[in-house]
Amino acid sequence: MLTTWLEIDLGAIQHNYHLLQAISQRPVMAVIKANAYGHGISGVVPALTRVGATWCGVARIEEALEVRRFSREIQVLVLGYTHPFWVEKALAQDICLTVFDSQTAEAYAKRAQAIGCELRVHAKVDTGMGRLGVLPDAAVDFIRWLMTLPGLKVEGLYTHFARADESNPAPTLEQIRRFDGILETLTIMNLRPRWVHASNSAAIFNFPQARYDLVRAGIALYGLHPSPETPLPPSFRPAMALKARLVSIKTLPPGSGVGYGHRYVTQDHERIGVVAAGYADGIRRILGNEVLIHGKKAPVLGTPCMDQIMVQLDDVIEAMPGDEVVIFGGQGGNFISVEEVARRWGTINYEVVTNMMARLPRIYVESKDEEVG
Ligand SMILES: Cc1ncc(COP(=O)(O)O)c(C=O)c1O
């Protein structure tokens, strides 16, 4: 019997994966960096391979190696930087690396050549993110040069959008224009790599012309909205819920302080519950949190403690110690969305789910499409 846990609906992730395939009409690279956006690589990778996923993207080589513990077949691209030290390991585990500067590319090529292998790489172009990637002016020469390096197999070319989730399309259209210019030249030179990709979740919906050979979906895969301006269609289903047990109930007299700093003081005789989840689980230490108990919203009193929060139970008379409490997710026909929590915490849904702590067990369930209608 768990006290505090994340419930991850793998059926929802599989369902969302199918929707993204149907919408984009492309292979979908499942972006599973940061422990699958907090959902857990150990559950998400097998669930995706069961529905035939062929690609996944991670931020770091350590994450790619973690993926390999659960699937030998899925193609893995490291989207971030990898030190040349890892080349032999990447080769042994058939992991693709990203290249975006000549020095590192040369170091990769040397190490791969030394053991008589070809390292699979995707070149990254910075068309307007201001992050990783060669600048557009240098891109064609860089790719042509990369292709001459023995030891490297340039399989892919990609870029990343900075503002595809916004209502103003202009910045993304400019990024697409720059990327298309590079592609056109490479195509004429017969140097276009096999896998060209650019779209994140938001771009899949907003910029169909930028789907190229595959799309890279993170947030939508988990059933979360790319942004308020780019909400998902209602057919998508969120996969993560944060749950904990109600562990104690008592009635405090008027004027009682609750929690550190007594940031809440009872007005009357009040029924106060203690829930076993706190900021060391990932709950933000702010005033104004809410939870669901017996499907009813109950306010969190004062600021969260490290492992516990206190809740007001005057309107939930049926509450008993041992009951399940939902910090986000659904209960009894009511729902607290990750987006609602993000608004309360002054952040975005991406940060809420990726900040769920490692100590939370991930409990995998698999809802079927027909169960949720
Ligand atoms: C390079 C790259 N591609 C794709 C994604 C997926 O983005 P999203 O979660 O918005 O779909 C990310 C995540 O930030 C990324 O860094």
The ligand as an SDF file (V2000), in Angstrom:
LIG
                    3D

 16 16  0  0  0  0  0  0  0  0999 V2000
   15.4260   19.4320  -29.6160 C   0  0  0  0  0  0  0  0  0  0  0  0
   14.0610   19.1670  -29.0780 C   0  0  0  0  0  0  0  0  0  0  0  0
   13.1420   18.6070  -29.8660 N   0  0  0  0  0  0  0  0  0  0  0  0
   11.8880   18.3410  -29.4400 C   0  0  0  0  0  0  0  0  0  0  0  0
   11.4920   18.6430  -28.1550 C   0  0  0  0  0  0  0  0  0  0  0  0
   10.0790   18.3370  -27.7360 C   0  0  0  0  0  0  0  0  0  0  0  0
    9.3800   19.5060  -27.4550 O   0  0  0  0  0  0  0  0  0  0  0  0
    7.8420   19.4390  -26.9620 P   0  0  0  0  0  0  0  0  0  0  0  0
    7.8750   18.8290  -25.6050 O   0  0  0  0  0  0  0  0  0  0  0  0
    7.4320   20.8760  -26.9250 O   0  0  0  0  0  0  0  0  0  0  0  0
    7.1210   18.6150  -27.9500 O   0  0  0  0  0  0  0  0  0  0  0  0
   12.4140   19.2370  -27.2960 C   0  0  0  0  0  0  0  0  0  0  0  0
   12.0070   19.5850  -25.9380 C   0  0  0  0  0  0  0  0  0  0  0  0
   12.1780   20.6460  -25.4570 O   0  0  0  0  0  0  0  0  0  0  0  0
   13.7360   19.5020  -27.7660 C   0  0  0  0  0  0  0  0  0  0  0  0
   14.6420   20.0680  -26.9650 O   0  0  0  0  0  0  0  0  0  0  0  0
  1  2  1  0
  2  3  1  0
  2 15  2  0
  3  4  2  0
  4  5  1  0
  5  6  1  0
  5 12  2  0
  6  7  1  0
  7  8  1  0
  8  9  2  0
  8 10  1  0
  8 11  1  0
 12 13  1  0
 12 15  1  0
 13 14  2  0
 15 16  1  0
M  END
$$$$
